[in-house]
C-alpha cells in the first residue's frame, strides 16, 4: 500500500444556496493533479455538516494510482473537514436561490 499524498489545496468553485443548504462543486490539489467533487453543506445549530462525493473520473484516477478504498475515504474525510473548518478557497460565486 502506497502512502496517500498530502492535499495541498481545496477550492470551492460553485455554490448554490437556498436557506440553510448549499450545493457545492469544487476540486482539490494533491500532488500535481486536481480532483473534482460535488457536495452538500447544511447549516445546523452545531455548525455546518458537509458531505462530498468524488467525480467518477477523479475516483477512478485515485484507484489507478494505487490508493486503496480506505485511503480514498480518508481523502474525502479530509476534504470535508477542511470545508467545515473553513480551510478552503472560494474561487467562484455563491448563488442565492429564493424559496418560492
N, C-alpha and C positions, 0 to 999 in steps of 0.2 A: 504494500500500500504506500503510495507516494503522499507526502505531506501536501495539504491544500495551500495554495499561495495566499498571501495576505490581500485583503480587499483594500485597495488604495483610495477609492473614491466612490461615493454613492450619489447619484443625481436623480432628481425627480424632474421629468421633462414636461409633464402634463398633469393637471389636477382638475377634476370637475367636482364641485362641491354643492351639495344640497343639504341644508340643515347641518346635522352633525356627522354626515357621511361624505367622504371624498373618495372618488375613484381615481387612482393614480397610474401613471406609466412612467417608467424610468429605466435606468441602467446602472451597472456598477463596473468599475475597472478593477481587474485582477490580473496581475502580470501585465502583459502587453495587449490583453484582449478585453473587449467590452461585452457584457452580457445583459440582456434585456429582461425586464419583468413588468408585470402589471399587478395591481393590488387594490385593497380597500383599507381605508383608515376610518375608524369610528371613534368619535369623541365620547368618552364616558366620564362619570364622576371621578373615577380613579385615574384618569388620564387617557391618552389615546391607545386604542388597540389596533394593531396592524397585521394584515395577512397578505402575503405576496405569493405569486406563482411565477416561476421562470417561464419565459417564452420557450416553446418546444425546441426550437433550434438551439437556444442557449443551453438548455438542459442536455441535449444530445452532444453538444461540443464539450461540456464538462465531463460527461461519461466517457467520451472518446479520449479525453486527456488522461484517463486512468483513475479518476476520482471515484470513490465508492458512493453508494446512495446515502450512506451515513454522513460522509463528508459534504455532499451536496446539500443535505438537510441542515447541516451546521452552517453552511454558507448562507442559506436562506434565512436562518435564525439570526445570523449576524447582521444581514441587511435590514431585517425587520427591527432589530434592536437599535440600529443606528437611526432609523427613521423615527422611532419612538423617542429617542434621546435628542433628536434634532441635529444629529451628526451627518447631515447631507446637504447638498447644494440644490437649490431650486433654480433651474435654468429655463423653465418655461413659465407660462402664465397660469394663474388659477382662474378657472371659470366658475362663477357663482350662478347656480341654476335656481330659479324661483319655484316654490311649490305652487301648484295651481289648484 
